[in-house]
Amino acid sequence: MLALLEDSGLPLPDEVQHGTDCVRFLWLDRRVAVVVELDEEFEAADANGANTREGITA
């Protein structure tokens, strides 16, 4: 997530919170949060190419 933001020229979050089943990215001054839920079936998504950065544009 941080690399995607940086590569896109977007501001990095003020805080990153690691929970037991999610990661929260917080921009305090903008009052914005992005919550990424961690799934136990990550390998299945990876096998389908869901975690590659090819073809992603900002």
N, C-alpha and C positions, 0 to 999 in steps of 0.2 A: 504494500500500500504506500509506504513512504517513498519507494523508488518511483512508483507510478506518479505520485504527486510531484516529486522533484523533476522527473523527466518531462512532465506536462507544464512546468513553470508555475504550478499552483503553490500557495503557501503551505508550509508544513504545519501540523497541528501543534497547539500549545501544550497539550498533554496526550499521552498514550497510556491507557489503563488496560492491564491484562487481567481478565477474569478467568474463571475456570472453564467457561464454554464460549467466551467471546473476547474480542479485542475492541476497545473503544478509542476512537480518535476524536479529540475535542479541540475546537477553535473557540476559545472563550469570548473574545471580543465580538465575534460574529454570531455567537450563540448557535453554533452548528455542531452536530455530532454525527459521526458515521460509526455504526456498530457492525462489526464483521463477526458473524456467528461461526464458530469452529465446529465442523461436522466430523464425526468419526469415520465417515465414508469418503474422506479426502482422496484416497487412492483411486476411487471410481471416477471422480471428476478429473483427476490428473490423466487417467488412461484415455479419457475422451477429449483431451486437449483443452480443457476448460481453464487450465492454469498457465497457459503459454501467453507470452506477450506479443506474439506475431500478429501483425495486422491491426494492432490497437493504435488509434490516433486520438489525440486530444481535441 
